[in-house]
Amino acid sequence: MVEMTRDYVLLAVLALMAVLTVSFLTLGIWLYLKERRIKKNSINHILGEVVNYSYNQSRAPVVEYEVNGKNYKTALRYSVVITTSSTFKPIKSKVKGDILDTKLRIKNNSAVSINMTMQEAFPLGSYMNVYYNPDKPKESFVERFAPSYIGLVFMFASIIPLCGIVLITLFS
């Protein structure tokens, strides 16, 4: 009886790990292919107007553009945002390197910091290049394509439960 219960628990754990592996892998592949599709198919160009700023760490400009009489919004994206802070740095945040690079490096003061970098570089009402998919205008990017690595993260994360499956089957 104990052996049978142990086998059922083991089978349930293996099933759960298999579901996690397939889920992570499927989501990762889907996100990766979506990114590739956006990069490949965003061939039309239009000027969009800066109407707001995102609330994430980068405070990137949100750009509104119009295609076929319909308005869309997208934000300038970064692949990586790295913030370094110190009490010895100025209160006003600064960007190290090119503000349009896909990797954004922000230096700020850890005690009090004012991040107006994006507002100064891309003021409200200014125009930025938007590249969009003519078949799906909502699929777009601003100025340059910045790949997201989240799809790859999920694909690599699928290896963890897969290793668990292998280890459990080897040692059970």
Protein Blocks (a to p, Z undefined) as FASTA:
>chain_A
ZZmmmmmmmmmmmmmmmmmmmmmmmmmmmmmmmmmmmmmmmmbccddddfbdcfbfnopa
cddddeehiacddddddfbdcddddfkbcfbdcdehjfkbmbdcddddfkbccdfklmmm
mgghiacdddddfklmmbccehiacddfklmmmmmmmmmmmmmmmmmmmmZZ
